């Protein structure tokens, strides 16, 4: 019988996703690993990653860096810095795909007006976005349109007048009302 551990194949996993401002301060972060057990350890990691990457020009394409035995992929827009971290054995292309999915989904959710002020005003959407992308380190979704669609379907305010809802929100509300009427 073959040794199982020799054939062990791990599923790609994410250690954290960070959204920092142009000063390295938190906008939205999620940690999926115990590598940073305390708040101080997390803040120190964020500061170190920001300091190491702030001088790069990661505005057109994602950049990749090795940092403390982790692969960090990152991309900047306006005054926001997007980061995805994986272990040193993770596939960089998978990490970049997750980063790009997060980056593009946030752009869609913020109607391409991606800056710190807009991100903070829509923090609930960004946090929902993180929840749709990764759960417990496992990658759930990387397609930005699917992520944004799921976030918008979760954030529908059914009590809002239809005139104040986006098309997708209005359709979701109509679908919900139709389903309720069928169940009565």
HELIX and SHEET records of a PDB file:
HELIX    1   1 UNK A    4  UNK A    7  5                                   4    
HELIX    2   2 UNK A   39  UNK A   53  1                                  15    
HELIX    3   3 UNK A   92  UNK A  109  1                                  18    
HELIX    4   4 UNK A  116  UNK A  121  1                                   6    
HELIX    5   5 UNK A  123  UNK A  133  1                                  11    
HELIX    6   6 UNK A  144  UNK A  154  1                                  11    
HELIX    7   7 UNK A  162  UNK A  164  5                                   3    
HELIX    8   8 UNK A  167  UNK A  183  1                                  17    
SHEET    1   A 5 UNK A  26  UNK A  31  0                                        
SHEET    2   A 5 UNK A  16  UNK A  21 -1                                        
SHEET    3   A 5 UNK A  80  UNK A  87 -1                                        
SHEET    4   A 5 UNK A  70  UNK A  77 -1                                        
SHEET    5   A 5 UNK A  63  UNK A  67 -1                                        
SHEET    1   B 2 UNK A 134  UNK A 135  0                                        
SHEET    2   B 2 UNK A 138  UNK A 139 -1                                        
END                                                                             
